[in-house]
Amino acid sequence: MSEASVLTGKRPVTARSRIAHWAAALLAGVTCFVVSVLVPDRTLSVALISAGAVFTFSGALLGLWRLPARRRAASANVTLEALLADDPAPCLLCTSDFALHFANDAARRNFAADASLPGLLRGRLAHPAALLQRLGEEVARSGRASEDVIVGDGALRVTGRDAGDGLTLWRVEDFSAPPTGEAGVPTLAVGRKGAVLAMNTAARALLGRRVRALSELIPGDAVKDGAIHDIPVATGTARYEFRSISAGPGRSEIALLPAPDTGAVSDILLETLPIALLKVAADGAILAANREARALLELDGIDGVRLGMLFEGLGRPIADWLSDAAEGRGLNRPEFLRLSRAREETFLQVALTRGGGLDLIAVMTDATELKTLEAQFVQSQKMQAIGQLAGGIAHDFNNLLTAISGHCDLLLLRHTRGDQDYDDLVQINQNANRAAALVGQLLAFSRKQPMKAELLDLRETLSDLTHLLNRLVGAQITLELRHEPALPAIRGDRRQLEQVMMNLVVNARDAMPEGGRILVETERLTLSAPLRRDRAMVEPGDYVVVKVTDTGTGIPPDQVRKVFEPFYTTKRSGEGTGLGLSTVYGIIKQTGGFIFLDSEVGKGTTFKLIFPAQSATARRDAAPAAIPARKIRDAADAAEGVVLIVEDEAPVRAFAARGLRLKGLTVIEADSGEAALDILSDPGLSVDLIVSDMIMPGLDGPTWVRQAREDRPETGVIFVSGYAADSLGDSAGDVGNATFLQKPFSLNQLAQAVHDRLRDEDGAMADDQAPVRSGR
């Protein structure tokens, strides 16, 4: 057949034989039959006849099997050729060496007759062989390849696909200027830094203006070959593919080709994807929702459903959000939205992307857990900030209460019980003590409350408290205590633990206005594996558990996680401060324990306190729980010595200095650490004891005392603070020969502490001098 027969649409006769295999088998069978006749040996003759029969039968079967395959291949080729016949673009079927097998009508009209694809393209391209070789290798690897080639004022797009049976389908799309004189493919000549040097007529018509820089069309001053961008055109916004080819040093030609139309996202594809997806119109109407989206949004159908009916919390109208996305702004940027129709609070992360045409695809992810963690983190930060605020307020209040109660003590020294003002002064003193107890609650919440840790037997502690608890609950409520035998000891502050139990029992009482039962149980708990609950982890070991259970109204689930927040209360206005459970939480955490809450509306509430158990060895090695207190001297007792008082709060300093002078001591005052160092710089000044506040502007107490100790290493120190001693960390841990006095303190407590330190100093000096005296 001639070379031109391909471009006339006729099928050529190929040289490849379809009968090679079965013909060889038949030839082998015939040969065996012939040789069997010539061989005199009967046994060998029978063997050759059998072999010939096998070869002949195999060849026949092979031929019959190949016949349907040939027919199927021929039918497939005929069907493919029929589909390509009316394609407006030139389409050609070629072998792997680019020999033509079929050409459609468009190819015959646009190309001259030739026996190979490179020969057909040579009239349009200078070097088509290299292009086709590159594309052919890509087709062999991935089954498809495509490349755009700039040609004068236009471009050719050459696409190859594997067509099977050793053939490749080549499709050539021509984007050049049509013969009618239209403008052709929009093309830009671009120089260095994205400067547009020239525009052809098609580009000017498309964009509707002269563009000076590439940044007017796309972000930045460089373009990636094959990138697709939404660009402003004369009629609005359109999507174009940027094809770039080098035109010399620092210069390139960029053709703007219509972006391939991927078509609308198939509803079938949406349904099968394992991601929640919605297809949304630009006006917010939901066009399709896949299985995952319907389950997430709890939708039975989408008729009449709009996006604004499902979500809230965007911060601006959802219609504006959709309008911006339809115009290409804010695509693929996730937004956190609240699902308005959910039975429980649900947050979704929603991102919009294009779905074909003007439709949008909403990609949704359940972000409820993420938002919950975020809220918990914000809450922990808020709790920490409130704790720091409460600790600072408590510190300042302790300074004020020290001055109030101290000056009240000074007034009481000049009044006896029968005086007219004596009772008023006692009332002031008592209310100052009540204020100190309230400050203790703030310190407990901020975990800066002074803690006097000792080994406690919970059975004894709760038994001693039973009488008071019974008075608190009243006659309508039954209080029951149950203890496990051989309960280990715990380490804690007895007074604080009593405060915890009273707060829990009072809350239980208030939850049972019609009466009920409060059960207080103690038991031993041994954990062999970590216990994880409520974002807390209890390490393996031995623990003592205290459970307080009531039969009250219970706490709703949405309020359970808030009950430990400061100033939050479920009681009516005026019945609670909201500090009770937050104080309990602070005390339990300060002792190294855990507190958990279980509650069911209508059935009651259980608070579970978990304390680390103390071993028998720790109990034997522990210091005595109580130290016998010395008798506090009254104002008539006198003492000798020089005391330096360093306190930045003037009322506290005035009270302490005046009180100690009444005790017979010589007092020197300083309002800062710097002033104290200046006073002690006099080598002729003898100071027996230093009383210093720990927290002061400038140099704090431990810092200036360390500097003073360089010249006066034996001088004793009493540190005072509105914070607890252990809350100050290691700031004063290396200051030896120092004790601590908690604010607020009374005159007698201050005098007792000073007298004890001075007496200890005198005793130490006497012990140091004893060997010297005995040696004389």
C-alpha positions in Angstrom: 0.0 0.0 0.0 1.3 3.5 -0.8 2.3 6.1 1.9 -0.7 8.2 1.0 -3.1 5.4 1.8 -2.8 6.2 5.5 -4.0 9.8 5.1 -6.9 8.6 2.9 -8.3 6.7 5.9 -7.7 3.2 4.4 -6.2 0.4 6.7 -2.7 -0.8 5.5 -1.6 -4.4 5.2 1.1 -5.0 7.8 4.0 -7.5 7.4 3.6 -9.0 10.8 2.3 -12.5 10.7 -0.3 -13.6 13.2 0.2 -17.4 12.6 3.9 -17.9 13.4 3.4 -19.9 16.6 0.7 -22.2 15.5 2.3 -22.7 12.0 5.5 -23.9 13.7 3.5 -26.4 15.8 1.7 -27.8 12.7 5.0 -28.1 10.8 6.6 -30.1 13.7 3.6 -32.5 13.8 3.8 -33.2 10.0 7.5 -33.8 10.3 7.0 -36.3 13.0 4.4 -38.2 10.9 6.8 -38.4 7.9 9.8 -39.6 9.9 7.7 -42.3 11.6 7.0 -43.9 8.3 10.7 -44.0 7.4 12.0 -45.4 10.7 12.2 -49.3 10.7 12.1 -49.5 14.6 8.4 -50.0 15.5 8.8 -48.6 19.0 10.4 -45.4 17.8 7.8 -45.1 15.0 5.0 -45.2 17.6 6.7 -42.5 19.7 7.1 -40.2 16.6 3.4 -40.7 15.7 2.4 -39.7 19.2 4.6 -36.6 19.2 3.2 -35.6 15.8 -0.3 -35.9 17.1 0.5 -33.7 20.2 2.2 -31.0 18.0 -0.7 -31.0 15.5 -3.4 -30.8 18.2 -1.5 -28.0 20.0 -1.1 -25.9 16.8 -4.8 -26.3 16.1 -5.8 -25.1 19.6 -3.4 -22.2 19.4 -4.8 -21.1 16.1 -8.3 -21.2 17.3 -7.4 -19.3 20.5 -5.6 -16.5 18.6 -8.5 -16.1 16.2 -10.9 -14.4 18.8 -8.0 -12.2 20.0 -7.3 -11.0 16.5 -10.9 -10.3 16.0 -11.2 -8.4 19.3 -8.1 -6.3 18.5 -9.4 -5.5 15.1 -12.8 -4.6 16.5 -11.2 -2.4 19.2 -9.1 -0.6 16.5 -12.1 -0.1 14.3 -14.1 1.4 17.3 -11.3 3.8 18.3 -10.9 4.9 14.7 -14.6 5.6 14.5 -14.4 7.7 17.6 -11.5 9.7 16.3 -12.9 10.3 12.8 -14.9 13.3 13.8 -12.5 14.9 16.3 -11.8 18.5 15.2 -8.2 18.2 16.2 -5.7 16.1 14.1 -5.5 12.6 15.6 -3.1 9.9 14.5 -2.4 6.3 15.5 1.3 5.4 15.3 3.5 2.5 16.1 6.4 2.9 18.6 8.7 4.0 15.7 6.2 6.7 14.7 5.0 4.9 11.6 1.4 5.9 10.7 -1.4 3.4 11.3 -4.4 5.7 11.0 -5.2 9.4 10.5 -8.5 11.1 11.0 -10.1 13.7 8.6 -8.6 16.7 10.5 -5.1 15.2 10.1 -5.6 14.6 6.4 -6.7 18.2 5.9 -3.9 19.9 7.9 -0.8 17.7 7.1 0.8 16.6 3.9 1.0 12.9 3.1 3.9 11.2 4.9 4.7 7.8 6.2 5.8 9.0 9.7 4.6 11.4 12.4 7.9 13.5 12.4 7.4 14.0 8.7 3.9 15.3 9.1 4.9 17.8 11.9 8.0 19.0 10.0 5.9 21.6 8.2 5.0 23.2 11.6 8.0 22.5 13.8 11.7 22.9 13.0 12.8 19.8 15.0 9.8 17.5 15.7 11.9 14.3 16.1 13.4 15.4 19.5 10.0 16.5 20.8 8.3 13.2 19.8 11.1 11.1 21.2 10.8 12.9 24.6 7.0 12.5 24.6 7.2 8.9 23.5 9.5 8.0 26.4 7.1 9.6 28.8 4.1 7.7 27.3 6.0 4.5 27.7 6.6 5.3 31.4 3.2 6.8 32.5 0.8 6.2 29.6 0.3 9.9 28.8 2.4 12.9 27.8 1.7 16.4 26.6 3.7 19.5 25.7 3.0 23.0 24.3 5.3 24.4 21.7 5.4 28.2 20.9 5.1 28.6 17.1 5.3 32.2 15.9 2.2 34.0 17.0 0.6 30.8 18.4 1.3 27.4 19.8 0.9 23.7 19.2 -0.1 21.3 22.0 1.0 17.7 21.2 -0.5 15.0 23.4 0.3 11.3 23.3 -1.7 8.4 24.9 -1.1 4.7 25.0 -3.8 3.1 22.8 -2.8 -0.5 23.3 -1.7 -3.2 20.9 1.6 -1.4 20.4 0.0 1.8 19.2 0.1 5.4 20.5 -2.7 8.0 19.9 -1.2 11.4 19.1 -3.4 14.5 19.1 -2.2 17.9 17.8 -4.1 21.0 18.9 -3.4 24.2 17.0 -3.6 27.5 19.0 -2.2 29.6 16.1 -4.1 32.5 14.6 -6.9 31.2 12.4 -6.9 32.1 8.8 -9.9 34.4 9.3 -7.5 37.0 10.6 -8.3 36.7 14.3 -5.7 37.6 16.8 -4.5 34.0 17.8 -2.8 33.0 21.1 -2.2 35.8 23.6 1.6 36.1 24.0 3.8 38.3 26.2 7.4 39.1 25.8 8.9 39.2 29.3 12.3 40.5 30.3 14.3 40.6 33.6 12.4 41.1 36.9 9.1 40.3 35.2 9.0 43.4 33.0 6.6 42.9 30.0 8.4 44.1 27.0 5.8 43.5 24.3 2.2 42.1 23.9 0.7 40.7 20.7 -2.8 41.7 19.5 -4.4 38.7 21.1 -2.9 39.6 24.5 -4.1 43.2 24.3 -7.6 42.0 23.4 -7.7 39.5 26.2 -6.4 41.7 29.0 -8.0 44.9 27.7 -5.0 47.0 28.6 -1.2 47.4 28.3 0.5 45.4 31.0 3.8 46.8 32.2 4.8 44.0 34.7 4.0 40.4 35.1 3.1 41.1 38.8 -0.1 42.9 37.5 -1.3 39.4 36.5 0.1 37.0 39.0 1.9 37.3 42.4 5.6 37.9 42.1 7.8 38.6 39.0 8.4 35.1 37.9 6.2 32.4 36.4 6.5 28.6 36.5 6.0 26.9 33.2 2.7 25.2 33.1 1.3 27.0 36.1 -2.4 27.9 36.1 -3.6 31.3 37.5 -6.7 33.3 37.7 -5.9 36.5 36.0 -7.8 39.8 35.5 -9.1 40.0 31.9 -11.2 42.6 30.1 -14.4 40.7 31.0 -13.6 39.9 34.6 -11.5 37.0 35.8 -10.5 33.9 33.9 -8.2 30.9 34.4 -5.2 30.6 32.0 -2.3 28.3 31.8 1.1 30.0 31.5 3.5 28.4 29.0 7.0 29.8 28.9 9.8 29.3 26.4 13.3 31.0 26.5 13.8 33.6 23.8 17.4 34.5 24.7 19.4 35.7 27.8 17.0 37.3 30.3 14.0 37.1 27.9 11.1 34.7 27.6 7.9 34.3 25.6 4.8 33.5 27.6 1.7 32.1 25.9 -1.6 32.3 27.7 -3.5 29.2 26.9 -7.0 28.4 28.2 -6.7 26.2 31.3 -7.8 22.6 30.7 -11.4 22.2 31.6 -11.5 19.5 34.3 -15.2 19.8 34.4 -17.4 19.8 37.5 -16.6 17.5 40.3 -18.6 14.3 39.8 -21.2 13.6 42.4 -20.2 9.9 42.2 -16.7 10.9 43.1 -17.9 13.1 45.9 -19.9 10.2 47.4 -17.0 7.8 47.4 -14.3 10.0 48.9 -13.6 9.4 52.7 -13.6 13.2 53.4 -16.7 15.3 54.2 -17.3 17.4 51.1 -20.1 19.7 50.0 -20.6 21.1 46.5 -21.9 24.7 47.0 -23.2 27.3 44.6 -21.9 30.8 44.7 -25.1 31.9 46.4 -24.7 29.4 49.2 -27.1 26.7 48.0 -25.9 23.2 48.7 -25.8 21.2 45.4 -24.4 18.0 46.6 -23.2 16.4 49.9 -21.3 13.1 50.1 -21.9 10.4 52.6 -19.3 11.7 55.1 -20.7 15.2 55.0 -24.3 14.0 55.6 -23.2 12.0 58.6 -21.2 14.9 60.0 -23.9 17.5 59.5 -26.7 15.1 60.3 -28.5 15.9 57.1 -31.4 13.7 55.7 -31.5 15.7 52.5 -30.1 18.8 50.9 -33.2 20.3 49.2 -33.5 23.9 50.2 -30.5 23.8 52.5 -28.0 26.7 52.4 -24.6 26.9 53.9 -25.6 29.8 56.1 -28.3 27.6 57.7 -25.7 25.1 58.9 -22.8 27.2 60.2 -22.2 30.3 62.4 -19.3 32.0 64.0 -17.4 33.2 61.0 -17.4 36.8 62.2 -18.8 38.1 58.9 -21.7 37.2 56.6 -21.2 33.8 55.0 -22.5 35.2 51.7 -19.5 37.6 51.6 -17.2 34.6 52.3 -18.7 32.7 49.4 -18.6 35.7 47.1 -14.9 36.2 47.7 -14.2 32.5 47.1 -16.2 32.5 43.9 -13.9 35.4 42.7 -10.8 33.5 43.7 -10.0 35.2 47.0 -9.4 33.2 50.2 -9.5 29.8 48.5 -8.0 26.9 50.5 -7.8 29.0 53.7 -9.5 27.1 56.5 -12.1 28.8 58.8 -13.3 27.5 62.1 -17.2 27.5 62.2 -19.7 26.3 64.8 -22.3 23.8 63.6 -25.6 25.5 64.5 -27.8 22.4 64.1 -25.8 20.0 66.3 -27.2 18.6 69.5 -23.8 19.2 71.2 -21.3 21.9 70.6 -19.5 21.0 67.4 -16.8 22.9 65.6 -15.8 22.3 62.0 -12.7 23.4 60.0 -14.0 24.4 56.5 -12.0 25.3 53.5 -13.4 26.4 50.1 -11.9 25.4 46.8 -13.1 25.5 43.2 -15.2 22.6 41.9 -15.6 23.5 38.2 -17.4 26.5 36.8 -18.7 28.8 39.5 -19.4 26.0 42.0 -17.3 25.6 45.1 -16.2 22.6 47.1 -16.3 22.9 50.9 -13.8 20.5 52.5 -14.8 19.9 56.2 -13.0 18.5 59.1 -14.3 17.9 62.6 -12.3 20.3 64.8 -14.3 19.9 68.1 -11.5 18.2 69.9 -9.0 20.8 68.7 -11.2 23.7 69.8 -11.8 21.9 73.2 -8.0 21.6 73.7 -7.6 25.2 72.7 -10.3 26.2 75.2 -8.6 24.1 77.9 -5.3 25.7 77.2 -6.9 29.2 77.4 -8.6 28.2 80.6 -5.3 26.9 82.1 -3.7 30.2 81.2 -6.6 32.1 82.8 -6.4 30.0 85.9 -2.7 30.6 86.2 -3.1 34.4 85.7 -5.9 34.5 88.3 -3.7 32.4 90.6 -0.8 34.9 90.3 -3.3 37.8 90.8 -4.7 36.1 93.9 -1.2 35.5 95.3 -0.3 39.1 94.7 -3.5 40.4 96.3 -3.0 38.1 99.3 0.6 39.3 99.7 -0.5 43.0 99.8 -3.5 42.1 102.1 -1.1 40.4 104.5 1.0 43.5 104.7 -2.1 45.6 105.5 -3.4 43.1 108.0 0.0 43.0 109.7 -0.1 46.8 110.2 -3.8 46.7 111.3 -3.4 43.9 113.8 0.0 45.1 115.0 -1.2 48.6 115.8 -4.2 47.1 117.4 -1.9 45.1 119.7 0.0 48.3 120.5 -3.4 49.9 121.5 -4.3 46.9 123.6 -1.1 47.3 125.6 -2.4 50.6 126.9 -5.9 49.4 127.6 -7.2 46.9 130.2 -10.3 44.8 130.0 -12.4 47.3 131.9 -11.6 50.2 129.6 -14.3 51.7 127.4 -12.3 51.1 124.1 -11.1 47.6 125.0 -14.0 45.7 123.5 -13.8 47.7 120.3 -10.1 46.9 119.9 -10.8 43.2 120.5 -13.4 43.4 117.7 -10.9 45.0 115.4 -8.4 42.3 116.2 -10.9 39.4 115.7 -12.0 40.8 112.3 -8.4 41.2 111.3 -8.0 37.5 112.0 -11.1 36.7 110.0 -9.6 38.7 107.1 -6.4 36.7 107.5 -8.4 33.5 107.1 -9.9 34.8 103.8 -6.5 35.7 102.6 -5.5 32.1 103.4 -8.2 30.9 101.0 -6.7 33.1 98.2 -3.2 31.7 99.0 -4.6 28.2 98.9 -6.1 28.8 95.5 -2.8 30.2 94.2 -1.0 27.3 96.0 1.0 29.7 98.0 -0.6 29.1 101.4 1.8 28.3 104.2 1.7 24.5 104.7 2.7 22.8 108.0 3.1 19.3 106.7 2.9 16.4 109.1 2.0 12.7 109.1 -1.7 12.3 109.5 -4.0 9.4 110.3 -7.1 10.1 108.3 -9.3 8.0 110.7 -8.2 10.1 113.7 -8.4 13.4 111.8 -11.9 12.7 110.4 -13.1 11.4 113.8 -12.0 14.5 115.5 -13.9 16.5 112.9 -17.1 14.5 113.1 -18.7 16.6 115.8 -18.2 19.9 113.8 -19.4 18.3 110.6 -22.6 17.0 112.2 -23.3 20.6 113.4 -22.8 21.8 109.8 -25.1 19.4 108.1 -28.1 19.8 110.4 -30.8 17.4 111.5 -32.3 16.6 108.1 -29.1 15.1 106.7 -27.4 11.9 107.9 -23.6 11.9 108.0 -21.9 8.5 107.8 -18.2 7.7 108.1 -16.6 4.4 106.9 -12.9 3.6 107.3 -10.8 0.8 105.9 -8.8 -0.9 108.6 -5.0 -0.5 108.6 -5.1 2.7 106.6 -1.7 4.2 105.8 -0.8 7.7 106.9 -0.6 10.6 104.6 1.4 13.8 104.7 -0.4 17.1 104.8 -1.5 20.1 106.9 -4.2 19.1 109.4 -5.8 22.5 109.4 -6.0 22.6 105.6 -7.4 19.1 105.4 -10.1 20.0 107.8 -10.9 23.0 105.6 -11.2 20.7 102.6 -13.6 18.4 104.4 -15.8 21.2 105.7 -16.1 22.8 102.2 -17.0 19.4 100.6 -19.6 18.6 103.3 -21.2 22.0 103.2 -21.5 21.8 99.4 -23.1 18.4 99.7 -25.5 19.7 102.3 -26.5 22.6 100.0 -27.2 20.1 97.2 -29.8 18.3 99.4 -32.4 21.0 100.4 -34.9 18.2 101.2 -32.5 16.2 103.2 -30.5 13.1 102.4 -27.3 11.3 103.3 -23.6 12.2 103.1 -21.2 9.3 103.1 -17.5 9.8 103.8 -15.3 6.8 103.0 -11.6 6.1 103.2 -9.9 3.2 101.5 -6.5 2.1 100.3 -5.6 2.2 96.6 -2.7 0.4 94.9 -2.0 1.2 91.3 0.1 -1.1 89.2 -0.3 1.0 86.1 -0.7 4.7 85.6 -4.3 6.0 86.0 -5.2 8.6 83.4 -8.2 10.8 83.9 -9.3 14.4 83.3 -6.0 15.3 81.7 -4.2 14.1 84.9 -2.0 11.0 85.3 -1.7 9.2 88.7 1.6 7.3 88.8 1.7 3.7 90.0 2.0 3.3 93.8 0.1 3.2 97.0 -2.5 5.9 97.8 -5.2 6.7 100.3 -8.6 7.7 98.9 -11.2 9.8 100.6 -14.7 9.8 98.9 -17.4 12.3 99.8 -20.8 11.1 98.3 -24.2 12.8 98.5 -27.6 12.0 97.3 -28.4 15.5 96.1 -29.5 17.1 92.8 -26.2 16.4 91.0 -24.3 18.7 88.6 -25.1 19.0 84.9 -22.3 17.7 82.6 -21.7 21.1 81.0 -20.9 22.6 84.5 -18.8 19.7 85.8 -15.5 21.0 84.3 -16.2 24.5 85.6 -16.8 23.8 89.3 -13.1 24.2 90.3 -12.9 27.6 88.6 -12.5 30.6 91.0 -15.7 32.6 91.5 -17.8 30.1 89.7 -20.8 28.8 91.7 -24.0 26.9 91.0 -25.7 28.4 94.0 -28.0 31.3 93.9 -26.8 34.9 94.1 -25.6 35.7 97.6 -25.3 32.1 98.7 -21.7 31.3 97.6 -18.5 33.1 96.8 -17.2 30.6 94.2 -14.0 30.1 96.2 -14.8 27.0 98.1 -14.0 24.3 95.5 -11.2 26.3 94.0 -9.6 26.5 97.5 -10.1 22.7 97.8 -8.4 22.2 94.5 -5.5 24.4 95.5 -5.0 22.6 98.8 -5.2 19.1 97.3 -2.6 19.9 94.5 -0.4 21.6 97.1 -0.2 18.3 99.1 0.7 16.4 95.9 -2.7 14.7 95.6 -5.5 14.6 93.0 -9.2 15.4 93.1 -11.8 13.9 90.7 -15.5 14.5 90.4 -18.4 12.2 89.3 -21.9 13.5 89.2 -25.3 12.5 87.7 -28.2 14.8 87.7 -30.9 13.6 90.1 -28.7 10.9 91.7 -25.9 12.8 93.5 -22.2 13.7 93.4 -19.0 12.0 94.5 -15.7 13.8 95.1 -12.7 11.5 95.2 -9.5 12.7 96.9 -6.4 10.7 96.3 -3.3 11.2 98.5 0.1 9.5 98.3 0.4 7.0 101.1 3.4 7.3 103.5 5.4 4.2 104.3 6.1 3.0 107.8 9.8 4.0 107.4 8.8 7.5 106.5 6.6 7.6 109.6 9.4 6.5 111.9 11.9 8.9 110.3 9.5 11.8 110.3 10.0 14.7 112.7 7.6 15.1 115.6 4.2 16.3 114.4 4.0 19.1 117.0 6.7 21.1 118.8 5.8 22.3 122.3 5.3 26.1 122.1 7.2 28.3 124.5 5.3 30.7 126.7 4.9 34.0 124.9 6.3 36.8 126.9 4.2 39.8 127.6 5.1 43.5 127.3 6.7 43.6 130.7 9.5 41.2 129.6 12.6 43.1 128.6 15.5 42.1 126.4 18.8 43.6 125.2 20.2 43.7 121.7 20.3 45.7 118.4 17.8 44.7 115.7 17.9 46.0 112.1 14.4 46.1 110.6 14.3 46.2 106.8 10.7 46.6 105.4 9.5 48.7 102.5 5.9 48.9 103.9 6.0 51.9 106.2 3.0 50.9 108.4 4.5 47.4 109.0 8.0 48.9 109.7 6.6 51.4 112.1 4.6 48.8 114.1 7.5 46.3 114.2 10.0 49.0 115.3 7.7 50.5 118.0 6.7 47.1 119.4 10.3 45.9 119.7 11.4 49.1 121.3 8.7 48.5 123.9 10.3 45.2 124.5 13.5 46.9 125.4 15.4 46.3 122.2 17.4 48.9 120.2 15.9 49.2 116.7 17.4 50.5 113.5 15.0 51.0 110.5 15.7 50.8 106.8 13.1 50.9 103.9 15.1 49.0 101.4 18.0 46.5 101.0 20.2 49.2 99.6 19.6 51.4 102.6 20.3 48.5 104.9 23.7 47.8 103.2 24.6 51.5 103.6 23.8 51.3 107.3 25.9 48.1 107.8 28.8 49.6 105.9 29.8 51.3 109.2 32.3 48.9 110.8 31.7 50.3 114.2 27.9 49.5 114.2 27.1 46.2 116.0 23.8 44.5 114.9 22.7 41.4 116.8 19.7 40.4 114.5 18.2 41.3 111.1 14.5 41.3 110.5 13.9 41.7 106.7 11.0 41.4 104.3 11.7 38.9 101.5 10.0 40.8 98.7 11.0 44.4 98.2 11.7 46.7 95.3 15.3 46.7 94.2 17.3 44.2 96.2 15.1 41.6 97.7 15.7 40.2 101.2 17.9 37.2 100.4 20.0 39.1 97.9 21.0 42.0 100.2 21.5 39.6 103.2 24.0 37.6 101.2 26.0 40.7 100.6 25.8 41.8 104.2 26.9 38.3 105.4 30.2 38.8 103.6 31.3 41.1 106.4 29.0 39.9 109.2 28.7 36.1 108.7 27.4 35.3 112.2 24.5 37.7 112.3 21.1 36.0 112.6 18.2 36.7 110.2 14.4 36.5 110.5 12.7 36.7 107.1 9.1 37.8 106.9 6.7 37.6 103.9 3.1 37.6 103.0 3.9 34.6 100.8 4.5 31.1 102.3 8.1 30.1 102.9 8.0 27.2 100.4 6.4 29.3 97.7 9.5 31.4 97.5 11.4 28.5 96.0 15.2 28.4 96.5 15.7 32.2 96.7 16.7 32.0 100.4 17.7 28.3 100.5 21.4 29.1 100.8 21.1 31.7 103.5 22.2 30.0 106.7 21.2 30.9 110.3 17.8 32.2 109.1 14.2 31.6 110.1 10.9 32.5 108.6 7.9 34.4 110.1 4.6 34.4 108.1 2.6 37.6 107.7 0.3 38.7 109.2 1.9 38.3 112.7 1.0 39.8 116.0 3.2 41.8 118.3 3.7 38.9 120.6 4.6 36.5 117.7 7.2 39.0 116.5 8.6 39.5 119.9 8.7 35.8 120.6 10.6 35.1 117.3 13.1 37.9 118.1 13.6 36.7 121.7 14.2 33.1 120.6 16.7 34.1 117.9 18.6 36.4 120.3 18.7 33.7 123.0 19.9 31.1 120.4 22.7 33.6 119.4 23.7 34.1 123.0 23.8 30.3 123.6 25.9 29.7 120.5 28.3 32.4 121.7 28.5 30.9 125.1 29.3 27.5 123.7 32.0 29.0 121.5 33.6 30.8 124.4 33.4 27.8 126.8 36.6 26.0 125.7 38.4 29.3 125.9 37.4 30.0 129.5 38.3 26.4 130.5 41.8 26.9 129.0 42.6 29.9 131.1 
